[in-house]
Amino acid sequence: MKTLALSTIALLVCLTSPTLAQDSSAGAFTEFNFVAGFEPMHVSQGAFDIFSGDDWVTGGRVGAEVEILSDLFVQLGLVSFSNSEPLLGNYQAELQVAEPQVVVRKGFTLLDGIRPYVAVGAMYTMADAVVELTYPHKIGRESGILDGSFGARGGGGVELSVPRSVFGARRSGLMKDFTAGAAIEWGYSYRSPISLNGLKQGKRGDLDEDPPMQSGELDLGELDMSGTYIAVDFRFYF
């Protein structure tokens, strides 16, 4: 899961490289944006209430988006968060979630710097769960690329940005149309319940290696992360 998260971030950096800053007359898009912020998500059913059952968790998010038509954007993003809770008084249970997302967003420009929008998207959620016993011993499960589940989201929000005229008109190249702003979005997301079962001990703390003596497996139940979300972003427009 860590490899996929790093690969997604690298792809986002590539999407925001100067080579993408082409003029619209060349047949490319007219705007591309970089997004960084945070996203509180409602967890309606925690795994045995260990990981925020009926509570809110907050993850960080980064993304890059391109305008393919007037005020119509496609965004590739990554949301990730971790949550740590005590287990049975003596141990610590940690949950890590990485979620690549693809979002289509349609804006409605009212004034320069004010753009309400609606957005729909799809995501792929992967979760790792680890229970620390005594160092380096632990019980857990590390997700592979094929161990995740698909979901969908939809919502609406508004962008507020500094009018481009404020930054002056003598710029060129990548910074020609640069401005900055923020956005807030509210909506609902659906994710298939994540089954946190089959947690087992690894060899010398490495969960990918089988221990010399097999032990029992731990079942933490299901984690349901469907529900309301609120995304707050800082945006950089080019």
C-alpha positions, 0 to 999 in steps of 0.5 A: 500500500505504501508503494501505491501511495508513493506512486500516486504522489509521483504521478500527481507531481508529473501532472503539475509539471511545467510541460503541461502548462500549454496554451489553450490555442495549442489544443490542450486544456486551459487550466490545471490545478494543484490541490492539498487539504484535509477531509473529515469522514464519518465512520458509521461502524468501526471494527468492534468500535476500535477504530472510531465507530460512529465518529469522525476521522480526518485524512489528508488529501492531495490532488492534481486536476486538468480542465478538459472543457470549460469549467469541467475538470478531471482530478486524480487524488489521494486521501490517506489517514491513520488512526491509533486506538488502545486494545485490551488495555495493554496493546495498541491497534493502528489502522492505515487507509490509502485511497486513490480517487478519480473525480469529475468536477463541473464548475459554474463561474459567477465572478472572477474568483467565485466558482460553485461546483458539483463533483462525482468520483470513484475511489479504491480503498485499501486498509492496513491494520496492525496490533503492536504486542511487544517489539518487534512482535505484532499481529496485523494485515498489510493490504496488497494492490488487489485487496482493496474495494471500490466506492463512489462519492458525490457532493457540491462545494464552492471555490474562492480564489484571488482574482488573477488580475491581482497578481499582475499581467506581466507574467509569462510561462508557467506563472502566467495565469497563477492564482491561489484560493481555497474550497470547501465541499460537502457530500456523501461517499459510499464504500464497501465495508472493509473486513479486518480479519485474518490478522496474523503474526509475522516473522520478527515483526515482518507481516509478509513473512510467516513465523516459525510457529503458526499462531491464531488469527485475529478478527477485528470485524468490519469497518464501514466508512460510508457516510458524510464527508467534508473536504477543505482544500487549498488550491493553486491555479495555473 
